[in-house]
Amino acid sequence: MKTDTIIKREGINALISQLGYVDAERFIVLITKEPFDYTKWREQSLDEGLSVRQLSQKAMIYSQKE
């Protein structure tokens, strides 16, 4: 079982590898700055096979609706 630290590090690295440093930072700020129910959004909006960039764009659009 992975530790929380390892999961966070791997998640950050995945975001950076797909979005680059600036957009990865923007994504993190967007999902932490506003009230956002990730679980609810995921159940309603997450499609299999999306790239991290596509997922980020859908998350940003969803968070602007709330």
mmCIF file of the N, C-alpha and C atoms, coordinates in Angstrom:
data_MODEL
# 
_entry.id   MODEL 
# 
loop_
_atom_site.group_PDB 
_atom_site.id 
_atom_site.type_symbol 
_atom_site.label_atom_id 
_atom_site.label_alt_id 
_atom_site.label_comp_id 
_atom_site.label_asym_id 
_atom_site.label_entity_id 
_atom_site.label_seq_id 
_atom_site.pdbx_PDB_ins_code 
_atom_site.Cartn_x 
_atom_site.Cartn_y 
_atom_site.Cartn_z 
_atom_site.occupancy 
_atom_site.B_iso_or_equiv 
_atom_site.pdbx_formal_charge 
_atom_site.auth_seq_id 
_atom_site.auth_comp_id 
_atom_site.auth_asym_id 
_atom_site.auth_atom_id 
_atom_site.pdbx_PDB_model_num 
ATOM 1   N N  . MET A 1 1  ? 0.844   -1.183 0.000   1.00 0.00 ? 1  MET A N  1 
ATOM 2   C CA . MET A 1 1  ? 0.000   0.000  0.000   1.00 0.00 ? 1  MET A CA 1 
ATOM 3   C C  . MET A 1 1  ? 0.889   1.245  0.000   1.00 0.00 ? 1  MET A C  1 
ATOM 4   N N  . LYS A 1 2  ? 0.566   2.177  -0.869  1.00 0.00 ? 2  LYS A N  1 
ATOM 5   C CA . LYS A 1 2  ? 1.339   3.409  -0.969  1.00 0.00 ? 2  LYS A CA 1 
ATOM 6   C C  . LYS A 1 2  ? 0.974   4.362  0.151   1.00 0.00 ? 2  LYS A C  1 
ATOM 7   N N  . THR A 1 3  ? 1.948   5.125  0.591   1.00 0.00 ? 3  THR A N  1 
ATOM 8   C CA . THR A 1 3  ? 1.684   6.139  1.606   1.00 0.00 ? 3  THR A CA 1 
ATOM 9   C C  . THR A 1 3  ? 1.032   7.351  0.948   1.00 0.00 ? 3  THR A C  1 
ATOM 10  N N  . ASP A 1 4  ? 0.418   8.204  1.767   1.00 0.00 ? 4  ASP A N  1 
ATOM 11  C CA . ASP A 1 4  ? -0.191  9.435  1.246   1.00 0.00 ? 4  ASP A CA 1 
ATOM 12  C C  . ASP A 1 4  ? 0.846   10.303 0.547   1.00 0.00 ? 4  ASP A C  1 
ATOM 13  N N  . THR A 1 5  ? 2.043   10.356 1.094   1.00 0.00 ? 5  THR A N  1 
ATOM 14  C CA . THR A 1 5  ? 3.109   11.169 0.509   1.00 0.00 ? 5  THR A CA 1 
ATOM 15  C C  . THR A 1 5  ? 3.463   10.681 -0.891  1.00 0.00 ? 5  THR A C  1 
ATOM 16  N N  . ILE A 1 6  ? 3.572   9.380  -1.063  1.00 0.00 ? 6  ILE A N  1 
ATOM 17  C CA . ILE A 1 6  ? 3.908   8.816  -2.373  1.00 0.00 ? 6  ILE A CA 1 
ATOM 18  C C  . ILE A 1 6  ? 2.784   9.101  -3.369  1.00 0.00 ? 6  ILE A C  1 
ATOM 19  N N  . ILE A 1 7  ? 1.539   8.933  -2.939  1.00 0.00 ? 7  ILE A N  1 
ATOM 20  C CA . ILE A 1 7  ? 0.402   9.201  -3.832  1.00 0.00 ? 7  ILE A CA 1 
ATOM 21  C C  . ILE A 1 7  ? 0.382   10.661 -4.251  1.00 0.00 ? 7  ILE A C  1 
ATOM 22  N N  . LYS A 1 8  ? 0.625   11.571 -3.297  1.00 0.00 ? 8  LYS A N  1 
ATOM 23  C CA . LYS A 1 8  ? 0.656   12.998 -3.648  1.00 0.00 ? 8  LYS A CA 1 
ATOM 24  C C  . LYS A 1 8  ? 1.785   13.289 -4.628  1.00 0.00 ? 8  LYS A C  1 
ATOM 25  N N  . ARG A 1 9  ? 2.955   12.730 -4.378  1.00 0.00 ? 9  ARG A N  1 
ATOM 26  C CA . ARG A 1 9  ? 4.097   12.969 -5.272  1.00 0.00 ? 9  ARG A CA 1 
ATOM 27  C C  . ARG A 1 9  ? 3.817   12.432 -6.671  1.00 0.00 ? 9  ARG A C  1 
ATOM 28  N N  . GLU A 1 10 ? 3.271   11.227 -6.761  1.00 0.00 ? 10 GLU A N  1 
ATOM 29  C CA . GLU A 1 10 ? 2.958   10.650 -8.070  1.00 0.00 ? 10 GLU A CA 1 
ATOM 30  C C  . GLU A 1 10 ? 1.869   11.443 -8.788  1.00 0.00 ? 10 GLU A C  1 
ATOM 31  N N  . GLY A 1 11 ? 0.882   11.925 -8.033  1.00 0.00 ? 11 GLY A N  1 
ATOM 32  C CA . GLY A 1 11 ? -0.175  12.744 -8.629  1.00 0.00 ? 11 GLY A CA 1 
ATOM 33  C C  . GLY A 1 11 ? 0.362   14.045 -9.193  1.00 0.00 ? 11 GLY A C  1 
ATOM 34  N N  . ILE A 1 12 ? 1.207   14.704 -8.424  1.00 0.00 ? 12 ILE A N  1 
ATOM 35  C CA . ILE A 1 12 ? 1.830   15.953 -8.892  1.00 0.00 ? 12 ILE A CA 1 
ATOM 36  C C  . ILE A 1 12 ? 2.662   15.691 -10.139 1.00 0.00 ? 12 ILE A C  1 
ATOM 37  N N  . ASN A 1 13 ? 3.437   14.622 -10.109 1.00 0.00 ? 13 ASN A N  1 
ATOM 38  C CA . ASN A 1 13 ? 4.268   14.293 -11.274 1.00 0.00 ? 13 ASN A CA 1 
ATOM 39  C C  . ASN A 1 13 ? 3.418   13.994 -12.505 1.00 0.00 ? 13 ASN A C  1 
ATOM 40  N N  . ALA A 1 14 ? 2.274   13.325 -12.312 1.00 0.00 ? 14 ALA A N  1 
ATOM 41  C CA . ALA A 1 14 ? 1.375   13.040 -13.448 1.00 0.00 ? 14 ALA A CA 1 
ATOM 42  C C  . ALA A 1 14 ? 0.806   14.332 -14.016 1.00 0.00 ? 14 ALA A C  1 
ATOM 43  N N  . LEU A 1 15 ? 0.385   15.232 -13.135 1.00 0.00 ? 15 LEU A N  1 
ATOM 44  C CA . LEU A 1 15 ? -0.138  16.517 -13.606 1.00 0.00 ? 15 LEU A CA 1 
ATOM 45  C C  . LEU A 1 15 ? 0.930   17.292 -14.363 1.00 0.00 ? 15 LEU A C  1 
ATOM 46  N N  . ILE A 1 16 ? 2.120   17.359 -13.804 1.00 0.00 ? 16 ILE A N  1 
ATOM 47  C CA . ILE A 1 16 ? 3.203   18.112 -14.445 1.00 0.00 ? 16 ILE A CA 1 
ATOM 48  C C  . ILE A 1 16 ? 3.569   17.501 -15.791 1.00 0.00 ? 16 ILE A C  1 
ATOM 49  N N  . SER A 1 17 ? 3.610   16.177 -15.860 1.00 0.00 ? 17 SER A N  1 
ATOM 50  C CA . SER A 1 17 ? 4.008   15.550 -17.128 1.00 0.00 ? 17 SER A CA 1 
ATOM 51  C C  . SER A 1 17 ? 2.964   15.777 -18.218 1.00 0.00 ? 17 SER A C  1 
ATOM 52  N N  . GLN A 1 18 ? 1.692   15.904 -17.852 1.00 0.00 ? 18 GLN A N  1 
ATOM 53  C CA . GLN A 1 18 ? 0.641   16.117 -18.843 1.00 0.00 ? 18 GLN A CA 1 
ATOM 54  C C  . GLN A 1 18 ? 0.344   17.585 -19.110 1.00 0.00 ? 18 GLN A C  1 
ATOM 55  N N  . LEU A 1 19 ? 0.429   18.413 -18.068 1.00 0.00 ? 19 LEU A N  1 
ATOM 56  C CA . LEU A 1 19 ? 0.012   19.812 -18.198 1.00 0.00 ? 19 LEU A CA 1 
ATOM 57  C C  . LEU A 1 19 ? 1.170   20.801 -18.187 1.00 0.00 ? 19 LEU A C  1 
ATOM 58  N N  . GLY A 1 20 ? 2.313   20.393 -17.717 1.00 0.00 ? 20 GLY A N  1 
ATOM 59  C CA . GLY A 1 20 ? 3.414   21.325 -17.497 1.00 0.00 ? 20 GLY A CA 1 
ATOM 60  C C  . GLY A 1 20 ? 3.259   21.963 -16.128 1.00 0.00 ? 20 GLY A C  1 
ATOM 61  N N  . TYR A 1 21 ? 4.302   22.624 -15.662 1.00 0.00 ? 21 TYR A N  1 
ATOM 62  C CA . TYR A 1 21 ? 4.303   23.185 -14.313 1.00 0.00 ? 21 TYR A CA 1 
ATOM 63  C C  . TYR A 1 21 ? 3.213   24.233 -14.095 1.00 0.00 ? 21 TYR A C  1 
ATOM 64  N N  . VAL A 1 22 ? 3.064   25.145 -15.028 1.00 0.00 ? 22 VAL A N  1 
ATOM 65  C CA . VAL A 1 22 ? 2.128   26.259 -14.840 1.00 0.00 ? 22 VAL A CA 1 
ATOM 66  C C  . VAL A 1 22 ? 0.684   25.764 -14.805 1.00 0.00 ? 22 VAL A C  1 
ATOM 67  N N  . ASP A 1 23 ? 0.282   24.950 -15.778 1.00 0.00 ? 23 ASP A N  1 
ATOM 68  C CA . ASP A 1 23 ? -1.099  24.479 -15.810 1.00 0.00 ? 23 ASP A CA 1 
ATOM 69  C C  . ASP A 1 23 ? -1.393  23.475 -14.695 1.00 0.00 ? 23 ASP A C  1 
ATOM 70  N N  . ALA A 1 24 ? -0.390  22.712 -14.284 1.00 0.00 ? 24 ALA A N  1 
ATOM 71  C CA . ALA A 1 24 ? -0.581  21.819 -13.137 1.00 0.00 ? 24 ALA A CA 1 
ATOM 72  C C  . ALA A 1 24 ? -0.872  22.642 -11.887 1.00 0.00 ? 24 ALA A C  1 
ATOM 73  N N  . GLU A 1 25 ? -0.123  23.712 -11.710 1.00 0.00 ? 25 GLU A N  1 
ATOM 74  C CA . GLU A 1 25 ? -0.358  24.619 -10.576 1.00 0.00 ? 25 GLU A CA 1 
ATOM 75  C C  . GLU A 1 25 ? -1.746  25.243 -10.664 1.00 0.00 ? 25 GLU A C  1 
ATOM 76  N N  . ARG A 1 26 ? -2.124  25.681 -11.846 1.00 0.00 ? 26 ARG A N  1 
ATOM 77  C CA . ARG A 1 26 ? -3.456  26.271 -12.031 1.00 0.00 ? 26 ARG A CA 1 
ATOM 78  C C  . ARG A 1 26 ? -4.550  25.266 -11.679 1.00 0.00 ? 26 ARG A C  1 
ATOM 79  N N  . PHE A 1 27 ? -4.390  24.016 -12.128 1.00 0.00 ? 27 PHE A N  1 
ATOM 80  C CA . PHE A 1 27 ? -5.369  22.983 -11.844 1.00 0.00 ? 27 PHE A CA 1 
ATOM 81  C C  . PHE A 1 27 ? -5.516  22.776 -10.337 1.00 0.00 ? 27 PHE A C  1 
ATOM 82  N N  . ILE A 1 28 ? -4.408  22.693 -9.637  1.00 0.00 ? 28 ILE A N  1 
ATOM 83  C CA . ILE A 1 28 ? -4.445  22.497 -8.189  1.00 0.00 ? 28 ILE A CA 1 
ATOM 84  C C  . ILE A 1 28 ? -5.134  23.672 -7.510  1.00 0.00 ? 28 ILE A C  1 
ATOM 85  N N  . VAL A 1 29 ? -4.794  24.881 -7.920  1.00 0.00 ? 29 VAL A N  1 
ATOM 86  C CA . VAL A 1 29 ? -5.421  26.069 -7.333  1.00 0.00 ? 29 VAL A CA 1 
ATOM 87  C C  . VAL A 1 29 ? -6.925  26.069 -7.603  1.00 0.00 ? 29 VAL A C  1 
ATOM 88  N N  . LEU A 1 30 ? -7.312  25.743 -8.821  1.00 0.00 ? 30 LEU A N  1 
ATOM 89  C CA . LEU A 1 30 ? -8.728  25.748 -9.179  1.00 0.00 ? 30 LEU A CA 1 
ATOM 90  C C  . LEU A 1 30 ? -9.538  24.755 -8.352  1.00 0.00 ? 30 LEU A C  1 
ATOM 91  N N  . ILE A 1 31 ? -9.010  23.562 -8.138  1.00 0.00 ? 31 ILE A N  1 
ATOM 92  C CA . ILE A 1 31 ? -9.805  22.573 -7.416  1.00 0.00 ? 31 ILE A CA 1 
ATOM 93  C C  . ILE A 1 31 ? -9.739  22.760 -5.909  1.00 0.00 ? 31 ILE A C  1 
ATOM 94  N N  . THR A 1 32 ? -8.786  23.521 -5.412  1.00 0.00 ? 32 THR A N  1 
ATOM 95  C CA . THR A 1 32 ? -8.722  23.746 -3.971  1.00 0.00 ? 32 THR A CA 1 
ATOM 96  C C  . THR A 1 32 ? -9.310  25.090 -3.562  1.00 0.00 ? 32 THR A C  1 
ATOM 97  N N  . LYS A 1 33 ? -9.389  26.030 -4.488  1.00 0.00 ? 33 LYS A N  1 
ATOM 98  C CA . LYS A 1 33 ? -9.839  27.385 -4.179  1.00 0.00 ? 33 LYS A CA 1 
ATOM 99  C C  . LYS A 1 33 ? -11.350 27.488 -4.015  1.00 0.00 ? 33 LYS A C  1 
ATOM 100 N N  . GLU A 1 34 ? -12.084 26.793 -4.823  1.00 0.00 ? 34 GLU A N  1 
ATOM 101 C CA . GLU A 1 34 ? -13.531 26.903 -4.837  1.00 0.00 ? 34 GLU A CA 1 
ATOM 102 C C  . GLU A 1 34 ? -14.155 25.659 -4.210  1.00 0.00 ? 34 GLU A C  1 
ATOM 103 N N  . PRO A 1 35 ? -15.384 25.814 -3.674  1.00 0.00 ? 35 PRO A N  1 
ATOM 104 C CA . PRO A 1 35 ? -16.072 24.625 -3.186  1.00 0.00 ? 35 PRO A CA 1 
ATOM 105 C C  . PRO A 1 35 ? -16.261 23.659 -4.355  1.00 0.00 ? 35 PRO A C  1 
ATOM 106 N N  . PHE A 1 36 ? -15.829 22.445 -4.172  1.00 0.00 ? 36 PHE A N  1 
ATOM 107 C CA . PHE A 1 36 ? -15.822 21.502 -5.279  1.00 0.00 ? 36 PHE A CA 1 
ATOM 108 C C  . PHE A 1 36 ? -15.969 20.106 -4.701  1.00 0.00 ? 36 PHE A C  1 
ATOM 109 N N  . ASP A 1 37 ? -17.020 19.412 -5.064  1.00 0.00 ? 37 ASP A N  1 
ATOM 110 C CA . ASP A 1 37 ? -17.234 18.045 -4.615  1.00 0.00 ? 37 ASP A CA 1 
ATOM 111 C C  . ASP A 1 37 ? -16.693 17.110 -5.687  1.00 0.00 ? 37 ASP A C  1 
ATOM 112 N N  . TYR A 1 38 ? -15.435 16.720 -5.524  1.00 0.00 ? 38 TYR A N  1 
ATOM 113 C CA . TYR A 1 38 ? -14.770 15.899 -6.530  1.00 0.00 ? 38 TYR A CA 1 
ATOM 114 C C  . TYR A 1 38 ? -15.512 14.586 -6.733  1.00 0.00 ? 38 TYR A C  1 
ATOM 115 N N  . THR A 1 39 ? -15.975 13.969 -5.650  1.00 0.00 ? 39 THR A N  1 
ATOM 116 C CA . THR A 1 39 ? -16.648 12.679 -5.765  1.00 0.00 ? 39 THR A CA 1 
ATOM 117 C C  . THR A 1 39 ? -17.914 12.804 -6.595  1.00 0.00 ? 39 THR A C  1 
ATOM 118 N N  . LYS A 1 40 ? -18.707 13.841 -6.331  1.00 0.00 ? 40 LYS A N  1 
ATOM 119 C CA . LYS A 1 40 ? -19.941 14.064 -7.093  1.00 0.00 ? 40 LYS A CA 1 
ATOM 120 C C  . LYS A 1 40 ? -19.612 14.330 -8.559  1.00 0.00 ? 40 LYS A C  1 
ATOM 121 N N  . TRP A 1 41 ? -18.618 15.189 -8.804  1.00 0.00 ? 41 TRP A N  1 
ATOM 122 C CA . TRP A 1 41 ? -18.226 15.497 -10.176 1.00 0.00 ? 41 TRP A CA 1 
ATOM 123 C C  . TRP A 1 41 ? -17.744 14.247 -10.904 1.00 0.00 ? 41 TRP A C  1 
ATOM 124 N N  . ARG A 1 42 ? -16.941 13.445 -10.212 1.00 0.00 ? 42 ARG A N  1 
ATOM 125 C CA . ARG A 1 42 ? -16.385 12.241 -10.821 1.00 0.00 ? 42 ARG A CA 1 
ATOM 126 C C  . ARG A 1 42 ? -17.489 11.278 -11.232 1.00 0.00 ? 42 ARG A C  1 
ATOM 127 N N  . GLU A 1 43 ? -18.467 11.100 -10.364 1.00 0.00 ? 43 GLU A N  1 
ATOM 128 C CA . GLU A 1 43 ? -19.575 10.197 -10.675 1.00 0.00 ? 43 GLU A CA 1 
ATOM 129 C C  . GLU A 1 43 ? -20.379 10.687 -11.877 1.00 0.00 ? 43 GLU A C  1 
ATOM 130 N N  . GLN A 1 44 ? -20.525 11.992 -12.010 1.00 0.00 ? 44 GLN A N  1 
ATOM 131 C CA . GLN A 1 44 ? -21.342 12.560 -13.080 1.00 0.00 ? 44 GLN A CA 1 
ATOM 132 C C  . GLN A 1 44 ? -20.572 12.791 -14.368 1.00 0.00 ? 44 GLN A C  1 
ATOM 133 N N  . SER A 1 45 ? -19.279 13.041 -14.270 1.00 0.00 ? 45 SER A N  1 
ATOM 134 C CA . SER A 1 45 ? -18.570 13.593 -15.422 1.00 0.00 ? 45 SER A CA 1 
ATOM 135 C C  . SER A 1 45 ? -17.369 12.809 -15.922 1.00 0.00 ? 45 SER A C  1 
ATOM 136 N N  . LEU A 1 46 ? -16.846 11.902 -15.139 1.00 0.00 ? 46 LEU A N  1 
ATOM 137 C CA . LEU A 1 46 ? -15.583 11.277 -15.527 1.00 0.00 ? 46 LEU A CA 1 
ATOM 138 C C  . LEU A 1 46 ? -15.809 10.210 -16.587 1.00 0.00 ? 46 LEU A C  1 
ATOM 139 N N  . ASP A 1 47 ? -15.173 10.400 -17.703 1.00 0.00 ? 47 ASP A N  1 
ATOM 140 C CA . ASP A 1 47 ? -15.216 9.431  -18.791 1.00 0.00 ? 47 ASP A CA 1 
ATOM 141 C C  . ASP A 1 47 ? -13.908 8.655  -18.801 1.00 0.00 ? 47 ASP A C  1 
ATOM 142 N N  . GLU A 1 48 ? -13.997 7.385  -19.088 1.00 0.00 ? 48 GLU A N  1 
ATOM 143 C CA . GLU A 1 48 ? -12.791 6.581  -19.207 1.00 0.00 ? 48 GLU A CA 1 
ATOM 144 C C  . GLU A 1 48 ? -11.973 7.037  -20.410 1.00 0.00 ? 48 GLU A C  1 
ATOM 145 N N  . GLY A 1 49 ? -10.687 6.960  -20.302 1.00 0.00 ? 49 GLY A N  1 
ATOM 146 C CA . GLY A 1 49 ? -9.822  7.253  -21.425 1.00 0.00 ? 49 GLY A CA 1 
ATOM 147 C C  . GLY A 1 49 ? -9.482  8.715  -21.640 1.00 0.00 ? 49 GLY A C  1 
ATOM 148 N N  . LEU A 1 50 ? -9.879  9.593  -20.724 1.00 0.00 ? 50 LEU A N  1 
ATOM 149 C CA . LEU A 1 50 ? -9.530  11.005 -20.875 1.00 0.00 ? 50 LEU A CA 1 
ATOM 150 C C  . LEU A 1 50 ? -8.066  11.224 -20.521 1.00 0.00 ? 50 LEU A C  1 
ATOM 151 N N  . SER A 1 51 ? -7.432  12.135 -21.232 1.00 0.00 ? 51 SER A N  1 
ATOM 152 C CA . SER A 1 51 ? -6.086  12.542 -20.845 1.00 0.00 ? 51 SER A CA 1 
ATOM 153 C C  . SER A 1 51 ? -6.189  13.445 -19.625 1.00 0.00 ? 51 SER A C  1 
ATOM 154 N N  . VAL A 1 52 ? -5.093  13.680 -18.965 1.00 0.00 ? 52 VAL A N  1 
ATOM 155 C CA . VAL A 1 52 ? -5.100  14.570 -17.806 1.00 0.00 ? 52 VAL A CA 1 
ATOM 156 C C  . VAL A 1 52 ? -5.523  15.971 -18.231 1.00 0.00 ? 52 VAL A C  1 
ATOM 157 N N  . ARG A 1 53 ? -5.082  16.414 -19.386 1.00 0.00 ? 53 ARG A N  1 
ATOM 158 C CA . ARG A 1 53 ? -5.462  17.740 -19.879 1.00 0.00 ? 53 ARG A CA 1 
ATOM 159 C C  . ARG A 1 53 ? -6.979  17.816 -20.097 1.00 0.00 ? 53 ARG A C  1 
ATOM 160 N N  . GLN A 1 54 ? -7.568  16.796 -20.718 1.00 0.00 ? 54 GLN A N  1 
ATOM 161 C CA . GLN A 1 54 ? -9.013  16.782 -20.927 1.00 0.00 ? 54 GLN A CA 1 
ATOM 162 C C  . GLN A 1 54 ? -9.761  16.750 -19.599 1.00 0.00 ? 54 GLN A C  1 
ATOM 163 N N  . LEU A 1 55 ? -9.271  15.948 -18.677 1.00 0.00 ? 55 LEU A N  1 
ATOM 164 C CA . LEU A 1 55 ? -9.873  15.870 -17.352 1.00 0.00 ? 55 LEU A CA 1 
ATOM 165 C C  . LEU A 1 55 ? -9.796  17.221 -16.645 1.00 0.00 ? 55 LEU A C  1 
ATOM 166 N N  . SER A 1 56 ? -8.654  17.882 -16.759 1.00 0.00 ? 56 SER A N  1 
ATOM 167 C CA . SER A 1 56 ? -8.483  19.198 -16.146 1.00 0.00 ? 56 SER A CA 1 
ATOM 168 C C  . SER A 1 56 ? -9.478  20.193 -16.730 1.00 0.00 ? 56 SER A C  1 
ATOM 169 N N  . GLN A 1 57 ? -9.632  20.188 -18.045 1.00 0.00 ? 57 GLN A N  1 
ATOM 170 C CA . GLN A 1 57 ? -10.565 21.115 -18.692 1.00 0.00 ? 57 GLN A CA 1 
ATOM 171 C C  . GLN A 1 57 ? -11.999 20.862 -18.239 1.00 0.00 ? 57 GLN A C  1 
ATOM 172 N N  . LYS A 1 58 ? -12.384 19.586 -18.142 1.00 0.00 ? 58 LYS A N  1 
ATOM 173 C CA . LYS A 1 58 ? -13.737 19.269 -17.673 1.00 0.00 ? 58 LYS A CA 1 
ATOM 174 C C  . LYS A 1 58 ? -13.929 19.704 -16.228 1.00 0.00 ? 58 LYS A C  1 
ATOM 175 N N  . ALA A 1 59 ? -12.905 19.534 -15.402 1.00 0.00 ? 59 ALA A N  1 
ATOM 176 C CA . ALA A 1 59 ? -12.995 19.944 -13.993 1.00 0.00 ? 59 ALA A CA 1 
ATOM 177 C C  . ALA A 1 59 ? -13.146 21.455 -13.885 1.00 0.00 ? 59 ALA A C  1 
ATOM 178 N N  . MET A 1 60 ? -12.394 22.199 -14.688 1.00 0.00 ? 60 MET A N  1 
ATOM 179 C CA . MET A 1 60 ? -12.498 23.657 -14.648 1.00 0.00 ? 60 MET A CA 1 
ATOM 180 C C  . MET A 1 60 ? -13.881 24.125 -15.081 1.00 0.00 ? 60 MET A C  1 
ATOM 181 N N  . ILE A 1 61 ? -14.410 23.533 -16.124 1.00 0.00 ? 61 ILE A N  1 
ATOM 182 C CA . ILE A 1 61 ? -15.744 23.902 -16.597 1.00 0.00 ? 61 ILE A CA 1 
ATOM 183 C C  . ILE A 1 61 ? -16.790 23.566 -15.539 1.00 0.00 ? 61 ILE A C  1 
ATOM 184 N N  . TYR A 1 62 ? -16.681 22.400 -14.948 1.00 0.00 ? 62 TYR A N  1 
ATOM 185 C CA . TYR A 1 62 ? -17.638 21.987 -13.915 1.00 0.00 ? 62 TYR A CA 1 
ATOM 186 C C  . TYR A 1 62 ? -17.586 22.908 -12.718 1.00 0.00 ? 62 TYR A C  1 
ATOM 187 N N  . SER A 1 63 ? -16.374 23.267 -12.271 1.00 0.00 ? 63 SER A N  1 
ATOM 188 C CA . SER A 1 63 ? -16.251 24.089 -11.075 1.00 0.00 ? 63 SER A CA 1 
ATOM 189 C C  . SER A 1 63 ? -16.814 25.500 -11.302 1.00 0.00 ? 63 SER A C  1 
ATOM 190 N N  . GLN A 1 64 ? -16.842 25.980 -12.547 1.00 0.00 ? 64 GLN A N  1 
ATOM 191 C CA . GLN A 1 64 ? -17.394 27.288 -12.853 1.00 0.00 ? 64 GLN A CA 1 
ATOM 192 C C  . GLN A 1 64 ? -18.925 27.271 -12.819 1.00 0.00 ? 64 GLN A C  1 
ATOM 193 N N  . LYS A 1 65 ? -19.546 26.101 -12.975 1.00 0.00 ? 65 LYS A N  1 
ATOM 194 C CA . LYS A 1 65 ? -20.998 25.971 -12.932 1.00 0.00 ? 65 LYS A CA 1 
ATOM 195 C C  . LYS A 1 65 ? -21.516 26.030 -11.500 1.00 0.00 ? 65 LYS A C  1 
ATOM 196 N N  . GLU A 1 66 ? -20.725 25.559 -10.564 1.00 0.00 ? 66 GLU A N  1 
ATOM 197 C CA . GLU A 1 66 ? -21.162 25.444 -9.165  1.00 0.00 ? 66 GLU A CA 1 
ATOM 198 C C  . GLU A 1 66 ? -21.278 26.776 -8.502  1.00 0.00 ? 66 GLU A C  1 
# 
